[in-house]
Amino acid sequence: MDCKIKLFWDSEAAVWVATSDELPALALEAGSVDALIERVKYIVPELLEIEDVKVDYCDLDFITERRDRVRIIG
């Protein structure tokens, strides 16, 4: 099974957020990308078990997105 995991920066909450179309119940956040990836790797098998998805493995494709605004002086 392949799962695309979207990681994006929520500037208002100042955290990274993980969601996935393949796993609608996935909604995690963390202060860093590395911490978030570790949380995702831990929770995905549990979500698949809860949803009664029978697979031997799940390939996680992490897609990151961050948008920032900078002030232009001058």
ZADO-1210 file (C-alpha; in nm, 4 decimals, padded with zeros to 6 digits):
<atoms>
<atom x="00.0000" y="00.0000" z="00.0000" code="MET" pos="1"/>
<atom x="00.1217" y="00.3500" z="-00.0851" code="ASP" pos="2"/>
<atom x="00.0282" y="00.6485" z="00.1301" code="CYS" pos="3"/>
<atom x="00.1065" y="01.0072" z="00.0436" code="LYS" pos="4"/>
<atom x="00.1564" y="01.2048" z="00.3610" code="ILE" pos="5"/>
<atom x="00.1285" y="01.5821" z="00.3251" code="LYS" pos="6"/>
<atom x="00.3391" y="01.7800" z="00.5701" code="LEU" pos="7"/>
<atom x="00.2725" y="02.1509" z="00.5820" code="PHE" pos="8"/>
<atom x="00.3627" y="02.4418" z="00.8044" code="TRP" pos="9"/>
<atom x="00.0749" y="02.6049" z="00.9933" code="ASP" pos="10"/>
<atom x="00.2148" y="02.9510" z="01.0596" code="SER" pos="11"/>
<atom x="-00.0714" y="03.0534" z="01.2889" code="GLU" pos="12"/>
<atom x="-00.0184" y="02.7566" z="01.5227" code="ALA" pos="13"/>
<atom x="00.3578" y="02.7461" z="01.4543" code="ALA" pos="14"/>
<atom x="00.3572" y="02.3690" z="01.3996" code="VAL" pos="15"/>
<atom x="00.4027" y="02.1183" z="01.1194" code="TRP" pos="16"/>
<atom x="00.0837" y="01.9257" z="01.0324" code="VAL" pos="17"/>
<atom x="00.0447" y="01.5823" z="00.8681" code="ALA" pos="18"/>
<atom x="-00.2621" y="01.4708" z="00.6702" code="THR" pos="19"/>
<atom x="-00.3311" y="01.2061" z="00.4074" code="SER" pos="20"/>
<atom x="-00.6089" y="01.1418" z="00.1561" code="ASP" pos="21"/>
<atom x="-00.5460" y="00.7667" z="00.1881" code="GLU" pos="22"/>
<atom x="-00.5767" y="00.7838" z="00.5683" code="LEU" pos="23"/>
<atom x="-00.8513" y="01.0394" z="00.6444" code="PRO" pos="24"/>
<atom x="-00.8151" y="00.9851" z="01.0204" code="ALA" pos="25"/>
<atom x="-00.4534" y="01.1040" z="01.0101" code="LEU" pos="26"/>
<atom x="-00.4195" y="01.4494" z="01.1648" code="ALA" pos="27"/>
<atom x="-00.1001" y="01.5042" z="01.3594" code="LEU" pos="28"/>
<atom x="00.1152" y="01.8026" z="01.4456" code="GLU" pos="29"/>
<atom x="00.4647" y="01.8600" z="01.5828" code="ALA" pos="30"/>
<atom x="00.7183" y="02.1364" z="01.6220" code="GLY" pos="31"/>
<atom x="00.9617" y="01.9923" z="01.3658" code="SER" pos="32"/>
<atom x="00.9415" y="01.7895" z="01.0457" code="VAL" pos="33"/>
<atom x="01.1600" y="01.5132" z="01.1910" code="ASP" pos="34"/>
<atom x="00.9404" y="01.4767" z="01.4996" code="ALA" pos="35"/>
<atom x="00.6288" y="01.4733" z="01.2833" code="LEU" pos="36"/>
<atom x="00.7655" y="01.2022" z="01.0535" code="ILE" pos="37"/>
<atom x="00.8438" y="00.9834" z="01.3549" code="GLU" pos="38"/>
<atom x="00.4904" y="01.0333" z="01.4894" code="ARG" pos="39"/>
<atom x="00.3419" y="00.9423" z="01.1490" code="VAL" pos="40"/>
<atom x="00.5527" y="00.6259" z="01.1237" code="LYS" pos="41"/>
<atom x="00.4305" y="00.5221" z="01.4676" code="TYR" pos="42"/>
<atom x="00.0591" y="00.5939" z="01.4150" code="ILE" pos="43"/>
<atom x="00.0029" y="00.4680" z="01.0564" code="VAL" pos="44"/>
<atom x="00.0097" y="00.0961" z="01.1500" code="PRO" pos="45"/>
<atom x="-00.2388" y="00.1682" z="01.4301" code="GLU" pos="46"/>
<atom x="-00.4716" y="00.3568" z="01.1957" code="LEU" pos="47"/>
<atom x="-00.4583" y="00.0755" z="00.9407" code="LEU" pos="48"/>
<atom x="-00.5433" y="-00.1756" z="01.2115" code="GLU" pos="49"/>
<atom x="-00.8341" y="00.0356" z="01.3395" code="ILE" pos="50"/>
<atom x="-00.9661" y="00.0718" z="00.9834" code="GLU" pos="51"/>
<atom x="-00.9223" y="-00.3059" z="00.9370" code="ASP" pos="52"/>
<atom x="-00.6940" y="-00.2622" z="00.6364" code="VAL" pos="53"/>
<atom x="-00.5047" y="-00.5867" z="00.5744" code="LYS" pos="54"/>
<atom x="-00.1603" y="-00.5106" z="00.4286" code="VAL" pos="55"/>
<atom x="00.1895" y="-00.6393" z="00.4923" code="ASP" pos="56"/>
<atom x="00.3495" y="-00.2971" z="00.4581" code="TYR" pos="57"/>
<atom x="00.2748" y="00.0642" z="00.3765" code="CYS" pos="58"/>
<atom x="00.5111" y="00.2852" z="00.1772" code="ASP" pos="59"/>
<atom x="00.4973" y="00.6406" z="00.3089" code="LEU" pos="60"/>
<atom x="00.5715" y="00.9206" z="00.0619" code="ASP" pos="61"/>
<atom x="00.6261" y="01.2453" z="00.2530" code="PHE" pos="62"/>
<atom x="00.5460" y="01.5655" z="00.0650" code="ILE" pos="63"/>
<atom x="00.6446" y="01.8846" z="00.2452" code="THR" pos="64"/>
<atom x="00.5173" y="02.2335" z="00.1877" code="GLU" pos="65"/>
<atom x="00.6065" y="02.5540" z="00.3631" code="ARG" pos="66"/>
<atom x="00.5137" y="02.9052" z="00.2706" code="ARG" pos="67"/>
<atom x="00.6580" y="03.2121" z="00.4414" code="ASP" pos="68"/>
<atom x="00.6106" y="03.5835" z="00.3958" code="ARG" pos="69"/>
<atom x="00.8985" y="03.8250" z="00.4105" code="VAL" pos="70"/>
<atom x="00.8753" y="04.1997" z="00.4505" code="ARG" pos="71"/>
<atom x="01.0355" y="04.4082" z="00.1767" code="ILE" pos="72"/>
<atom x="01.1933" y="04.7215" z="00.3165" code="ILE" pos="73"/>
<atom x="01.2829" y="05.0014" z="00.0855" code="GLY" pos="74"/>
</atoms>
